[in-house]
Amino acid sequence: MNNTVKVDLGKDSYDIIFDDNFVESAIALVAISSKCMFITQEVIYKEFEDKFSVLKSLPNVEFHFIDQGEEAKSIETIVEICDKMTAMQYDRSSTIFAVGGGVVGDTAGFVASIFMRGINYIQYPTTLLAMIDSSIGGKTGVNLKSGKNLIGRIHQPKAVIIDTSFLSTLPEREINASLAEAIKYGFIYDRDLFNYIVENMSDILNNKNDTILKKIILRSCQIKSEVVSQDVDENDLRMILNFGHTIGHALEGYFQYKTLLHGEAILYGMKCALYLSHTTGGLNKKDYNKGLKALSAFTLPSIDIKDKAEIIEFVKRDKKFRESQIKFVLIPEIGKATVSKNITLNHIEESLGVL
Ligand SMILES: NC(=O)c1ccc[n+]([C@@H]2O[C@H](COP(=O)([O-])OP(=O)(O)OC[C@H]3O[C@@H](n4cnc5c(N)ncnc54)[C@H](O)[C@@H]3O)[C@@H](O)[C@H]2O)c1
């Protein structure tokens, strides 16, 4: 199996490297860097203390822990890390190592994008979502009280290094939710990947089958990398990655980011997007039913939508909606996506009926 995927962005190109030896690979990178700041979370450090302690003993390595959860993705966290790096005389030649899930990656990447007008950073994703999605593509940023990811920059890492042994301590609910993004790649880009996930779902969820997971991660990375490489500035092509996200984001907001994990909201959002693909986007009945059946196999917290109009208010507040009209991702068949400008708020409200 080819264990490197290239993200082809001209002078900003980098590799996604599959390497099951986090410590060795990090030591090699630390050896060629000046000062190194490892940004992670205490919970991750404790789970893998034997590995981290080796790195902590290196003379040019410092650790910074951020809190868990979306609240940690804040301007206050950014200022705290920048202040610490300034006090410790970090400079333009310093490197940031982001070791964590999407919260760590987005935050550490944003620090790297602005500290001294931009320094190098390496992504070591430790969640399935970060391995297949958030660590790739260079989107960094933090939340404002008024909304998620409202401040950010595109700043590409120097490398993404995937050690799947980090997944051993990830709760089952997180694995389940992250598979949403993998099955999304199947829906929008690769029917074979979709079928592979459906066939192996119970094996992945029951015993985190490493061989199957690695195959899914590799193919997901290839797809994200292909899409990002063709559309780094997030114009039309990259938009297909938002399949299920318009309604998914609205559901996250409606339930105040408490009831649903991001991936779980996207799974619900994809049910609605499948419905709209079938009713207005040419998706035939057979693929529609196949898609719905696949999504129904995921364990999801039950939700009770009391006020559909309020969900529509969240859709209207969405960053992408505010920019212009709704650009809604539909699939005319499993494995292909299109961006439609014909979906109205009424259509979206109607689609909530499938939940
Ligand atoms: N930049 C992008 O392109 C992009 C894409 C998708 C999502 N995101 C962002 O990613 C974030 C979600 O990422 P996430 O799902 O990885 O969540 P997360 O980073 O919050 O991690 C989930 C939980 O798992 C814990 N954890 C991490 N690694 C662990 C491990 N190996 N073992 C045990 N516990 C571990 C974390 O502390 C956290 O409590 C959101 O903020 C979202 O906006 C960014």
The ligand as a Gaussian input file, in Angstrom:
#p B3LYP/6-31G(d) Opt

LIG

0 1
 N      -10.033000      22.698000       9.345000
 C      -10.911000      21.935000       8.728000
 O      -10.880000      21.758000       7.506000
 C      -11.980000      21.254000       9.539000
 C      -12.795000      20.270000       8.948000
 C      -13.728000      19.615000       9.747000
 C      -13.862000      19.948000      11.093000
 N      -13.053000      20.915000      11.628000
 C      -13.130000      21.262000      13.058000
 O      -12.702000      20.114000      13.792000
 C      -13.281000      20.169000      15.088000
 C      -13.779000      18.797000      15.457000
 O      -12.679000      17.906000      15.442000
 P      -12.713000      16.500000      16.209000
 O      -13.938000      15.771000      15.834000
 O      -11.411000      15.863000      15.994000
 O      -12.961000      16.928000      17.718000
 P      -11.990000      17.270000      18.931000
 O      -10.719000      17.827000      18.492000
 O      -12.806000      18.065000      19.883000
 O      -11.716000      15.809000      19.533000
 C      -12.790000      15.054000      20.054000
 C      -12.510000      14.601000      21.489000
 O      -11.557000      13.549000      21.466000
 C      -10.460000      13.845000      22.337000
 N       -9.320000      13.169000      21.740000
 C       -8.552000      13.561000      20.706000
 N       -7.703000      12.600000      20.360000
 C       -7.911000      11.562000      21.210000
 C       -7.360000      10.271000      21.342000
 N       -6.432000       9.805000      20.498000
 N       -7.828000       9.481000      22.343000
 C       -8.808000       9.922000      23.167000
 N       -9.391000      11.105000      23.078000
 C       -8.942000      11.918000      22.100000
 C      -10.426000      15.344000      22.391000
 O       -9.800000      15.811000      23.567000
 C      -11.902000      15.699000      22.360000
 O      -12.468000      15.604000      23.635000
 C      -14.362000      21.237000      15.035000
 O      -13.915000      22.376000      15.712000
 C      -14.516000      21.535000      13.548000
 O      -14.899000      22.878000      13.315000
 C      -12.116000      21.569000      10.875000

